[in-house]
Amino acid sequence: MHIIIDAALVTELRRLVMSTCGDMVSFMRIQPIAHATRMKVWLPLSKPAIDRVMAAVMRSLPGAEFGRITPA
């Protein structure tokens, strides 16, 4: 799955993901977009982890945009 967030929120997203399902995250790919004011973050997660991360992100980072979720 991928998420687009403001660049200033990368640390908060990382903290949120690790506290929600850190044991299920093998890596996190981060790419700057839009002149590095926003970041695209890829997370390889299982379905239960995706549900938990999405709920936590929607509560804590309401400006986040969720992209396509594709099965691994």
N, C-alpha and C positions, 0 to 999 in steps of 0.2 A: 504494500500500500504506500501511497505517498501523500504528503501533507505540505502545503505551502503556508509559510508564516513570515512575519516581519523578522528581519535579521536580528533585531534586538531581543527576540524571544527564543533564540536557539537554545540557550542554556536552560531556560525554564522548560522548554519542551523536552530536552534531554533528561532533566531531573524528573519530570512528570512520567516519562516513559519508563525510566529505570525504577522508580518507586512503584509503578503500577504493575509492570511485568518484566523487570530487569533480567530475571533468570531465563526468559524466553527470547531475548534479543541477542542475536549473534553479531550483528553489526548495524551501523546507522550511517547511511550515505547522505552527505549534505552538499548541495550545489547552489551557489549564488545565482540569482536571476534578477532581472529588472535593475541593472546597475548596482547589484549587491544590496539593495534595500529590502529584498525578500529572499527567502531561502526555500529550496525544494528539498524535502527530507524523505528518503526512502527507508521504510522499515520492513524487514522480512519477518512477518509474524503469523502465528497460527490463528484460526478463526476465533477461538475464545479470547486470545490476546488482543486481536483487532477490536473486538467488541468493548473490552475494558479500556483500551487506549482511546478509542473514539469517545466514549462516555467521559473520560477524564479530560481530554482535550476540549470537548465542547463546553464543559463546566469552567475550565481554567483559562482557555485561550479562545474566546468567542470569535476572534477574527481569523482563525485558521480555516484554510480551505482544504477539503479532502479531495483527493484525486481518485482515479480508478483503482479498485482493489482487484488484483489478479491472483489466482491461485498459484502457489509455488510448485 
